[in-house]
């Protein structure tokens, strides 16, 4: 039986059933919708709460109820609908309805939405309000936003204000973190010492002392660092994790990490990531190096890039004093990392192991399609006759051979060059498959010249694939097929082996076999665009234009309309028109 609206409002305390009945009869009643929104919010059913708050807001045509807007924003944030929160709060504030809580929610939501510049602007407005009572977490949150845009000075400034109000270990640890990135080592040390006075836990105190020892190294106080390290080791620090880490540089795109082993080491190695390794993964060769008697400095990238954002000056400022505290200093890298090890570490007179150095954007020695794009480093290496870098490369690879002969040899007259014919550019994975990579690194760290044992090439699928590719280019497809099939036998799931085999089968006019093999490969390597593209080509060779179009449609559905696939579709349509006209 339908009753008056007031009855259902009064009966709402009885629970959901009364509210549902009331809304059935009066779906536009603002009070009932508001109560339903509150009910779902209190029961943590965020999407339903948002639904009813939106209905409440929609009925406020004239003067809005600011509290309703704030409650909707809170529900939206619980649902992680940050863009909608920003939309409704911005609309409220732009219409002249100033409200400190709304401004506070907007600042926090910009942060949650990773819109750091707008978050900073909103937070600064909040902090300018003399009535605002910032809690400890607010100082930390605005500092994190400053950090995201590399404004570390402002981050330190706001954290210092927070420290005046809250003598907090959390704020102190953040101050250590940011002053390290500013390379204000003395300040970092001061805050760590202060942190230690506030923390009475013995285990935590040992961890703090370990960090202090590392900062003393950065300052060049090597004796103090060694003494502190001795105290930490004798004090019984937890050795479950073999190292401790400090980030000592971060410009937003490149980060330099210092890994100190829980032992006294006389050696340090600087490792540079290859092009596809980013800082969300462990550094290049990390597991292997952890088992050696070395401390590690890792130069990392946020995303795939060519390290052009890292100047030698910034690199030098971050690591020079640190590495000079060791008796021996080394550098190691593969491909981009090998180039970087020569470019940066040769100026520190490090011993260098560089596996197939390459910089694809180098204006003289890069790939033709990429030459000079974004390149800002010095064009030539600095001449250095005092070091003897070990450089491993494939002399059959034209790009790498040219770089070695013209871009590296003239500048390092005492370098040792180890040739790994038919390894391809991928020298590091080739050595790994041969079982030699570990031995190369260990010999290098023992100041020996590694030996490349050609007899072990038979273990590497890369050798057979690269040799097969060379045969194909010399118009010997039958030899190429034999070699690539052996490569596939050694490593059945390798993308490069699969691609070459499809090429070879098509060269031999075995198009049906190429199609069948490509379809098999597509099922295993679902995200390999090249394999899908080769399948389309194979179908065209078979004159199966419908099959090719079907694969193109599937490609576009999965990867979108890329320039390459769009061109294939245009060629396919042109091919189809020619056939129909003939």
Residue pairs with C-beta under 8 A, 6 or more apart in sequence:
2 25
3 25
5 22
5 26
5 29
5 31
5 32
7 22
8 18
8 19
8 21
8 22
8 25
8 26
8 29
8 32
9 22
9 29
9 31
9 32
9 35
11 18
11 22
12 18
12 19
12 22
12 32
12 35
16 39
19 32
19 35
19 36
19 39
22 29
22 32
23 29
23 32
23 33
23 36
26 32
28 55
28 59
30 56
30 59
30 60
33 52
33 55
33 56
33 59
34 52
34 53
34 56
34 68
36 48
36 52
37 49
37 50
37 51
37 52
37 53
37 55
37 56
37 71
37 72
37 75
38 49
38 71
40 46
40 48
40 49
40 52
41 49
41 71
41 74
41 75
41 78
44 78
46 75
46 78
46 79
47 79
49 75
49 78
50 72
50 75
50 76
50 79
50 81
53 68
53 71
53 72
53 75
54 72
56 65
56 68
56 72
57 64
57 68
57 69
57 72
57 88
60 68
64 92
64 95
64 97
66 92
66 97
66 99
66 102
69 88
69 89
69 92
69 102
70 99
70 101
70 102
70 105
72 88
73 85
73 88
73 89
73 102
73 105
73 109
74 105
76 82
76 84
76 85
76 88
77 85
77 105
77 108
77 109
77 112
80 112
82 109
82 112
82 113
83 113
85 105
85 106
85 109
86 106
86 109
86 110
86 113
86 115
89 102
89 105
89 106
89 109
90 106
92 99
92 102
93 99
93 102
93 103
93 106
100 126
100 129
100 131
100 132
103 122
103 125
103 126
103 129
104 126
104 132
106 122
107 119
107 122
107 123
107 125
107 126
107 142
108 141
110 116
110 118
110 119
110 122
111 119
111 123
111 141
111 144
111 145
113 119
114 148
116 145
116 148
116 149
117 149
119 142
119 145
120 142
120 145
120 146
120 149
120 151
123 138
123 141
123 142
123 145
124 142
126 132
126 138
127 134
127 142
127 158
134 162
134 165
136 162
136 165
136 166
136 168
136 170
136 171
138 162
139 158
139 159
139 161
139 162
139 165
139 166
139 171
140 159
140 162
140 170
140 171
140 174
142 158
143 155
143 156
143 158
143 159
143 162
143 174
143 178
144 155
146 152
146 154
146 155
146 158
147 155
147 178
147 181
148 252
149 252
150 250
150 251
150 252
152 178
152 181
152 182
153 182
155 178
156 175
156 178
156 179
156 182
156 187
159 171
159 174
159 175
159 178
160 175
162 168
162 171
163 171
163 172
163 175
167 198
169 195
169 198
169 199
172 191
172 192
172 194
172 195
172 198
173 195
175 187
175 188
175 191
176 188
176 191
176 192
176 195
176 211
177 247
179 185
179 187
179 188
179 191
180 188
180 215
180 218
180 246
180 247
180 248
181 247
181 248
181 249
181 250
183 218
183 248
183 249
183 317
183 318
185 215
185 218
185 219
186 219
188 215
189 212
189 215
189 216
189 219
192 208
192 211
192 212
192 215
193 212
195 208
196 205
196 208
196 209
196 212
199 205
199 208
202 235
203 237
203 238
206 232
206 235
206 236
206 237
206 238
207 237
207 238
207 244
209 228
209 231
209 232
209 235
210 228
210 229
210 232
210 237
210 244
210 260
210 262
211 244
211 246
212 228
213 225
213 226
213 228
213 229
213 232
213 260
214 225
214 244
214 246
214 258
214 260
215 246
216 222
216 224
216 225
216 228
217 225
217 260
217 322
217 325
218 246
218 248
218 258
218 321
218 322
219 321
220 321
220 324
220 325
222 325
225 325
226 264
229 264
230 264
232 262
233 262
233 263
237 262
239 262
242 261
242 262
242 290
243 259
243 260
243 261
243 262
243 290
243 296
244 259
244 260
244 262
245 257
245 258
245 259
245 260
246 257
246 258
246 260
247 255
247 256
247 257
247 258
248 256
248 257
248 258
248 318
248 319
248 322
249 255
249 256
249 314
249 315
249 317
249 318
250 256
251 309
251 310
251 314
252 302
253 301
253 302
253 303
253 305
253 309
253 310
254 299
254 300
254 301
254 302
254 305
254 307
254 309
254 310
255 279
255 299
255 300
255 301
255 302
256 297
256 298
256 299
256 300
256 315
256 318
256 319
257 279
257 283
257 297
257 298
257 300
258 295
258 296
258 297
258 322
259 283
259 295
259 296
259 297
259 298
260 295
261 290
261 293
261 294
261 295
261 296
263 293
265 293
265 294
265 295
265 326
266 293
266 326
266 327
266 328
267 293
267 294
267 295
267 326
267 327
267 328
267 329
267 330
267 445
268 294
268 295
268 296
268 297
268 322
268 323
268 326
268 328
268 329
268 330
269 289
269 294
269 295
269 296
269 297
269 329
269 330
269 331
269 332
269 445
270 297
270 298
270 299
270 319
270 323
270 329
270 330
270 331
270 332
270 341
270 344
270 345
270 350
271 283
271 284
271 285
271 286
271 289
271 296
271 297
271 298
271 299
271 331
271 332
271 333
271 337
272 284
272 299
272 307
272 331
272 332
272 333
272 336
272 337
272 338
272 340
272 341
272 344
273 279
273 283
273 284
273 298
273 299
273 300
273 301
273 333
273 336
273 337
274 284
274 333
274 334
274 335
274 336
274 337
274 428
275 304
275 306
275 335
275 336
275 360
276 304
277 283
277 284
277 300
277 301
277 337
278 300
278 301
278 302
278 303
278 304
279 300
279 301
279 302
283 296
283 298
283 300
284 298
284 332
284 333
284 334
284 337
285 332
285 441
286 296
286 298
288 437
288 438
288 441
289 296
289 441
290 296
292 441
292 442
292 445
293 445
294 330
294 445
295 326
297 319
297 322
297 323
299 307
299 310
299 315
299 340
299 344
301 307
306 336
306 359
306 360
306 361
306 374
306 375
307 336
307 340
308 361
308 374
308 375
308 376
308 377
310 344
312 343
312 344
312 347
312 378
315 344
316 347
316 348
319 348
320 348
323 329
323 348
323 350
328 351
328 447
329 345
329 348
329 349
329 350
329 351
330 350
330 351
330 352
330 353
330 444
330 445
331 341
331 344
331 345
331 348
331 350
331 351
331 352
331 353
332 341
332 352
332 353
332 354
332 441
332 444
333 339
333 340
333 341
333 353
333 354
333 355
333 357
334 355
334 356
334 427
334 428
335 355
335 356
335 357
335 358
335 425
335 428
336 358
336 359
336 360
338 354
338 355
338 356
338 357
338 358
338 391
339 354
339 357
339 358
339 359
341 350
341 352
341 353
341 354
341 357
342 352
342 354
342 357
342 381
342 389
342 408
342 412
343 377
343 378
343 381
345 352
346 352
346 381
346 382
346 384
346 387
346 389
346 412
347 382
347 384
349 384
349 386
349 387
350 387
351 387
351 388
351 389
351 444
351 447
352 387
352 389
352 390
352 391
353 389
353 390
353 392
353 440
353 441
353 444
354 389
354 390
354 391
354 392
355 392
355 393
355 427
355 428
355 431
356 392
356 393
356 394
356 397
356 400
356 423
356 425
356 426
356 427
356 428
357 391
357 393
357 400
357 403
357 404
357 408
358 365
358 366
358 399
358 400
358 403
358 425
359 365
359 366
359 375
359 377
360 366
360 367
360 370
361 367
361 370
361 371
361 372
361 373
361 374
361 375
362 371
362 372
362 375
362 379
362 403
362 407
363 371
363 372
363 375
363 379
364 371
364 379
364 406
364 407
365 399
365 402
365 403
365 406
365 407
366 372
366 375
367 399
380 407
380 411
381 407
381 408
381 411
381 412
382 411
383 410
383 411
384 411
384 412
385 412
385 413
385 414
386 414
387 412
387 414
387 415
388 412
388 414
388 415
388 416
389 412
389 415
389 416
390 415
390 416
390 418
390 444
390 449
390 450
391 404
391 408
391 415
391 416
391 417
391 418
392 417
392 418
392 419
392 420
392 427
392 431
392 440
392 450
392 452
393 400
393 401
393 404
393 417
393 418
393 419
393 420
393 427
394 400
394 401
394 419
394 420
394 421
394 422
394 423
394 424
394 425
394 427
394 466
395 401
395 419
395 421
396 421
396 422
396 466
396 470
397 424
397 425
399 425
400 425
404 417
408 415
409 415
409 417
416 449
418 449
418 450
418 452
419 452
420 427
420 430
420 431
420 452
422 457
422 463
422 466
422 467
422 470
423 430
423 431
423 460
423 462
423 463
423 466
424 430
424 462
424 465
424 466
426 462
428 437
429 462
430 460
430 462
430 463
431 437
431 440
433 459
433 460
433 461
433 462
433 490
433 491
434 453
434 456
434 457
434 459
434 460
435 456
435 459
436 450
436 452
436 453
436 456
439 450
440 450
443 449
443 450
443 451
444 450
457 463
459 490
460 490
461 486
461 487
461 488
461 490
461 491
461 494
461 497
462 487
462 496
463 487
464 483
464 484
464 486
464 487
464 490
465 483
465 484
465 487
465 494
465 496
465 497
465 500
467 483
468 479
468 480
468 481
468 482
468 483
468 484
468 487
468 500
468 504
469 480
469 484
469 500
471 477
471 479
471 480
471 483
472 480
472 500
472 503
472 504
472 507
477 504
477 507
477 508
478 508
480 500
480 504
480 507
481 501
481 504
481 505
481 508
484 497
484 500
484 501
484 504
485 501
487 494
487 497
487 500
488 494
488 497
488 498
488 501
491 497
493 524
493 525
495 525
495 528
495 530
495 531
498 517
498 521
498 524
498 525
498 528
498 531
499 530
499 531
499 534
501 517
502 514
502 517
502 518
502 521
502 531
502 534
502 535
502 538
503 534
505 511
505 513
505 514
505 517
505 538
506 514
506 534
506 537
506 538
506 541
511 538
511 541
511 542
512 542
514 534
514 538
514 541
515 535
515 538
515 539
515 542
515 544
515 547
518 531
518 534
518 535
518 538
519 535
521 528
521 531
521 535
522 528
522 531
522 532
522 535
525 531
529 555
529 559
529 562
529 564
532 551
532 554
532 555
533 555
533 564
533 565
533 568
535 551
536 548
536 551
536 552
536 555
536 568
536 572
539 545
539 547
539 548
539 551
540 548
540 572
540 575
545 572
545 575
545 576
545 579
548 572
549 569
549 572
552 565
552 568
552 569
552 572
555 565
556 565
559 565
